[in-house]
Amino acid sequence: MTARGFGAICDVSVLVDRASFERAQQLLDGGELYLPAATYSWLARDKLIAVRGRTLGYSLVSQFVRDRELLVVYLPELLDELSRRLLFEVERNVPLTDMRALMLAAHIRLPLLTFDEGVVERLREHVGARTLWQLDAHSDWSALREALELYRELAGDVGSYIYKNLNDGHAFEGLVDELRKQRGDSLRATTTAVRKLSQACANPGGLSFRYVTWDLTPLLREYLGQHVLQPEVVRELCERALLLVANPRS
């Protein structure tokens, strides 16, 4: 994997001005930056939008897109529907823009890069999210790769656990504790490896990664019970219950 193999979904806080965007590029050590197509379409239509009090202008963001510094990616219709249903579940206390960005991040197994420290707290308060693990890494691609590989491994574990226990009514409640118990040694080993890689690198920038579970089980049970989706599709959706949120490390 090269540095270009790493990337992240942009939170709106990354796109508010050129300085924030360039900071994000530096933190990702040359990795790709992505934006959900629905957010870009909204911005292209209205030219100026605001999310959580942060204003995005079309002229700046479209220039990033034209220069291929920012890639626009479509969220599959089913995941967009899940995002909207989550929006109504939380009575719009988390913006649809955030839901789509998080769902896209979970879909393509990349972190959401945000400069907003409150993202995880809002998920905890309104979506019942819990932090499974946290680690810090220098902005060096070898350390970032370890953090990303751990995410992809854990997403598979989360998906297997939730799908296996989906119909018992308690799949989400025991998820974090069970996975910490099962994967404790490997979580600590990865954290140690990332710390050593970070100490060996001269790059002064760094990211704090939080592996966060959010509760999709009520919606997935409904899909399964109504026979709307094939079981194998529901199994894949279970893996979207793990998010990776990256904040600049202070």
N, C-alpha and C positions, 0 to 999 in steps of 0.2 A: 504494500500500500504506500502510495506517495502522499505528500502533503495535500495534493488536490483530491485525495480520496476522502478527506474529512470535510464536513460542511455543517451548516446549521440553518434552521428556519429563523427568519428575522421576526422578532417582536417589533411592535410599532416604535418602541423606544430606540431602536437601532436606526430608524429611518427619519428621525425628526430633523436632522441636519447633517451636513457633510462630515463634520468632525466626528459625530457618533458612528456614522457608517465606516469611516476610515479606521476608527478605533476597533470596530468589530472585525474588519479585515485583518488588522494586525494581530488581534487575539486568536484568530483562526489559522494563523500561520500559512496563509495562501489557500485555505479551503473555500469551498463554494458557499454562497449565501442565497437563500431561497425565500420566496414570498408566495403565499396562496393566491391563486388566480382570482378568486372572488374578491379579495381585498384590493387587488390591483384594478379590477373592473370597477369597483365602487369608486376608487380614487380617480380613475380615468373619466368616469361619468360626472362626478361632482367637483373634481379639480382640487378640492380642499376638504379633508375630513378630519375628525377628531375622535380619538379613542382614549378613554381614561384621562382626558384633559391634555393629551399630546396631539399636536397638529401635524398632519402630513400634507405636503404639497405635491401635486402631480408633476410639476416641471422638474423637480429634483429627482424624485423616484423614477420617473420615466427615463431620465438621463442615465441613471444607474442601469436600467434595463437595456437601453439602447447600446450602452458600452459593454454589456454582458458581464457586468460586475454583480448584478442581481438577476437571478433566474426565476421566472414565474412558473409555478407548477400547479396543475389542477388537482383538486381533492376529489377522489371518487364520490359519485352521487350518494352512495350508501353512507359514507363517512360524513358527508355534508349533512345528511339527514340526522345522523347520530349527534352531530354538533348542535343542530337546531333543537333536537329533543332535549339535550342537556341544558340548553339555554332556557327552555320553558320549565324544566325541573328546578332550576335555581332561581326562577322568577327574574331572569335577566340581570342578576347580580354579577355575572361575569360576561363581558361583551362577546357577541358572536365572533368578532374578529379574533379574540383570544382563543375561543373554542376551536375555530378552524385552524389556527396556527398550531395549536397543541395536537389536534387530531392529525394534521399533515406530518408533524414531527414524529408522532407515534407510527404513522403509516410507513414512512420511508426510513424509520429507525435512525433518526438524527436528533440532536438536541434542539430545544428552543433556546436561542441566544437572546437574553434580555438584560437591559440595564435597570430594570424595575425590580427592586428587592421584594415587592409585595405580591408577586405573581403566585408563589407557592402558598403564601398565607391565605390569599383569596380562594385558592382551590381547597385548602384545608377547611376553611370556614363554610364554603357554599357547596362543595362537591364531595366532602368527606374524604379528601385526599390525605394520604399519610406518606411520610418520607421513609423509604426502605433503607437507603444508604446515602452517604455523602463522601466525596473525596475532592481534593484540590490538585490541580495540575498546572504546570507551566505551559505557556503557549508554544510548545514544541510538538511537532506532529507525532513523535514517538510516544509521548505521554498522552496526547489526545487520542491516539489510536487505542491505547489500553483502556481508557475511559469508555470509548465507543464500543469496543469489543465486549466489555462487561455489560453494557446496556443491552446489546443484542442477545447475549446469553441469558440475562435476567428476563428479558421480554418473553423468551421461549418458556422459561420456568413459570413466569406469571400466567401466561396463557394456558399452560398445561394444568396448573393448580386450579385456576378459576373454572376451566371447562370441566374438569373432573368433578368439581364440587358445586357446579352451577345450580343444581336443583335441590341442594340441601338447605337453602335459605340463609346460609352463613358463610358463603364462599369468601366474601371480601373481608369480613371481620377478622378472620384468622390468618389472612394472607401474609401480611408483613411479618408477624411473629414467626410463622411457620418457615418462611423463606430465610429469615435471619438465622433460624436454627439449622436449616439444611445447608445454607450456603455461607455460613459464618466464616469458615476457614478460607474459602476462596475469595470472599469479599475482603478480608483482611490482607490476604496475599496480594491481591491486585492493588490495594491501597498502598502497601509497602513498595511494590514495584513502581507505581506511578511516582511516589515520593522520591525514590532513588533516581529515576529518570529526570525528575524536575530539578533535583539538586545538581545534576550533572550539566544542566543547560543554562546558558548565560542569558537567555531571554527574560527580561524583567517582568513581562506580563504574565497573567495567570487567570485561570477560570476555576470556579467552584461548581462542581457538578452535583446535582441532587436527583436521585432516582426516586421518583414519586409515583405512587399508585393512586389512580382515581377510580371511583366506583361506577363501572358500566354495567354491573350485574343485573339491576332491575330491567334495563332496556334489553339486554341480551336474553334474559329469561323470557321476556315478552316475544321477541323474535322467534325464539325456539318453540315456545308454547303455541304460537299461532301458525307454526309451520310456514313462516314467510321465507326463511332462509334454510339452506341445507346445513346439516350439522357441521360439515367441514368449514363452511363459511363462518359460522358462529365461533368455531374453534380459532380461526384466524383473528376474528375480532377480539377475542379474549386477550390476545397479545397487545392490543392497543390500550390496555389498562395500565401499562407502565409508560411513564413519561420521563424524559431526561431534560432537566432545566439547568441551563448554564448561565451563571452570573460572573462578571469580572470579580476577581479576588482582590480584596482590599489589602 
